[in-house]
């Protein structure tokens, strides 16, 4: 179970790094960006914060003996990203 938690944390951190790496295309002001303002930009950065918090919450819950809850918390952001990636484009 600990190996699954470590893999989940690595995936969480990689997802957060990917979100930060492509943030200019979402919240930037350039011609290639979506020019997200207000709520969209806040939701984007909240997703980054949730990815980082899920990694730490997983380890904290595992330390307290709640291994199943730790795995659920740690795998929640990658599962959400997978669902979001599988959604059809709105156009």
N, C-alpha and C positions, 0 to 999 in steps of 0.2 A: 504494500500500500504506500509505503514511503517513496518508492520509485515512481509511482503514478503521480504523487504530489510534487515531486521534484520536476518531473516532465511538465506537469501543468504550470508550475511556476515559471519554467523556462519559456513555455508557450505564451504565458501572460506577459512576460517581460519583452518577448519578441514582438508581440502584438502592440504593446505600448510604444516600442521603438519604431515600428512601422507607421503607427498613427502620427507620431512626432515627425517622422521623415517626410510624410506626404501632407503635412499640415499646411504648407504654403499653397498647395493646389486647392485647398478647401477654404481657408480663411484669409488668404493673401489678396492683394489688390492688383495683381498682374493680369495680363490678358488671358492666361491659361487657367486662372483660378475661377472658382464658383462665386467669389465675392460674398461669402456667407457673412451675415451680420447678426448681431444680437443673439437670439435664441439658438440658432444653428451653430454658431461658434462656441457658445457656452456648452451646448450638448456635446460637441466634438471634444472639448477639453475635459468635460466630465467623464467621457468614455475613457480617456487616457488615465484619469484619476482612478476610475473603477478598476482598470486593468492592474494598476500598481497596488491598489488597496486589496484586491482579491488575492494577490500573491502573498502579502503579509498576513492577511486574515487566515489563509490556508495554513500557514506555519503556526500561527497562534492557536488555532483550533486543534491542530494536530498535537501540539504540546500539551493542551488541556485534556487530551484523550478522546476527542471527538473527531475521529479519523474520517468517517463518512461525510460529516458536515464540512470538513476541511476540503475533501475532494470535490464536493458539490460547489463550494465557493470558488475554488481554484479553477475549475473547468467551466464556470458560468460565462466569463467573457469570451473564451474561444468558441463556445457553443453559440453565443449571441452573434459573434462575428460570422460564423458559418451560416446561420439563418439569414443574416443581413446580406451576405454574399449570394445566397441562393434566390433572393427575391428578384423578380423580373424588373427590368428597367421601366421607369414610369412613362417613357415616351414610345 
